[in-house]
Amino acid sequence: MKTNFFDSSKRKFFLSGAFGLASLKLGGLIGAAQAKEAKTTDYDLQIERLKAVTAIQNTMARYETFHLVGTEIGNTPQCFALWRDDVTVEVSDGGIVHGAKNVETYWTSMAPKDGKDKNGCIFFHTLATPCIQVAGDGKTAKVTWASPGFEADCGKNVMDGSDHMAVWCFGKYGMDFIKNPKTGEWKIWHQHWFRTTRNEYHKDFVEFARQEDENKDKPRVMPSGGVPSSGPDGKAMATQTQRNNLPTVFHSPLSGLVPHHPFPIDPDPYETYNGDFRWIYGGEEREKRFGVKYAADLGEIYNADYPKVI
């Protein structure tokens, strides 16, 4: 008995089987492609986060290079997220500089007015022991660096107002960086420089700290213009470059009168920025222990309720 392969019922059976097999294969290919796409996207994000670490370090290296001499310091705003009006700078006890325009003015006003540097003037700072946590979403980063350095400003001594200055200056940066959504560049968003010591080169830093303790209520001379940086009440005083500043939140260099603080605390991994720069203090318990104080008007600007990260 011959089998009729051209029988219509058999053709339907074979065709349906073939189409079914093709559908299974096509479905498998589509599923594999989707899985591959998802995996590729995840890998792409990881690669971008790795690249961000280098970009952030490069931005900060340029920042330090701009600060070597006075004629370059006017370029410093290039390193900041000036497209955001919640950009901030806090340097030692100089108060918080808030807003793109104020941050730009803060740095450019430090450049010599005649475009000429003083002979022998240098501000040399290095970057060490970085802790760089790029957010899981790749949009922001929390960063700390220790920064040992030396400074010489032959025009004015920051310590006593004489005509020569040669000091060691050590401290640590606590910073937020943010990625420009249009250009992809990483820029400084929030910056706080915690000074540990700024002592004359021929004195050990413990001896110098004791002298600072003895003279803590006397105003000091700033290297940029002979203006007191703080008064007996600890509040920042208005100066030509600081008149728009908000009060200093925390400034406590090495002292023989109180235990030294651990700030800024190195950041932990995080997925997306929650708008709280208080991570540099490591929580309320440490803030209370070391006397971190926020003025009432800093709530929206410094430690909470930042605009949504773009």
C-alpha positions, 0 to 999 in steps of 0.5 A, a space after each residue: 500500500 502506497 502512502 500518499 504524501 500529497 494527501 491534504 490532511 497530511 499536508 496540513 499536519 506537516 505544514 502546521 508542524 513546520 510553522 510551529 517549529 519555525 515559531 519556536 525557533 523565532 521566539 527563541 531568537 527574539 527572546 535571546 535577542 531581548 536578553 542580549 539587549 538587556 544584558 548589553 544595556 547593563 554592561 554599557 551602564 557598567 562601562 559608563 560608570 567605570 569611565 566616570 571614575 577617570 573623568 571625575 579624577 581628571 576634572 579634579 586634577 584640572 581643578 588642582 592645576 588651576 590653583 597652582 598660580 593666581 593667573 590660572 585660578 580664574 579658570 576654576 569655574 570650568 570644573 563646576 556644574 554651572 548649569 545647576 543653580 544648586 551648585 555649592 562650595 564651602 572652603 574651611 571657615 569661608 561660609 557656603 557659596 551657593 548658586 552658579 553665579 556666586 560660585 563663578 564669581 568666588 573663583 574668578 575674583 581670586 585672580 590677580 586684577 592686573 593679570 600678573 602673579 606675585 613672584 614665588 607664589 604657589 598653591 600646590 595640592 595633591 590628591 590622595 586616597 580617593 573613594 569614588 562611588 558612582 551612583 548605580 544609575 550613572 548620573 551622580 557620584 560621591 567622592 572624597 580625597 585626602 589632599 596634602 600640599 604646600 603653599 607660598 604667597 610672598 605677598 602676605 603671610 596668612 598667619 601673621 600678616 608679614 611679607 612672607 608665607 611658606 606653609 604646609 596645608 593638609 586637608 580632605 575634600 568631600 564632594 558630589 559630582 554630577 554628569 551633564 545630561 547634554 555633554 556627558 561631562 562630569 563636574 563638581 556639584 557640591 564641594 566642602 574642603 575640610 582643612 586639617 592643618 595649615 602650619 608654617 613649615 618650620 613648626 610641627 603641626 601639633 605646636 602650631 595647633 596649640 598656638 592656634 588654640 591660644 589665638 582662636 578668638 583673634 581674626 586671621 589674615 587671608 592670603 587673598 586680601 588681608 581680610 579676617 576670615 572669621 570672628 570670635 563667634 565663629 561666623 563667617 564675615 562678609 568679604 569682597 568675594 564672600 558677601 553672598 555666602 551662607 554661614 559655615 556649617 562645620 570647620 574644625 582643624 586640628 586642635 588640642 582642645 577637642 578630639 579631631 573629627 573623621 570628616 568627610 566620611 567616605 561614601 558608601 555605594 548607592 543607586 540614585 542620589 537622594 538630595 542629601 549632602 549630609 552623607 559627608 558627616 556620616 549620620 546624625 550621631 556623628 554630627 551631634 558628637 562633633 558639633 555639626 550645626 546647620 542654620 535654619 535657612 540651609 535646609 533647602 540649600 545644603 542638606 535637603 530637598 535638592 531639585 530632582 536630579 536630571 
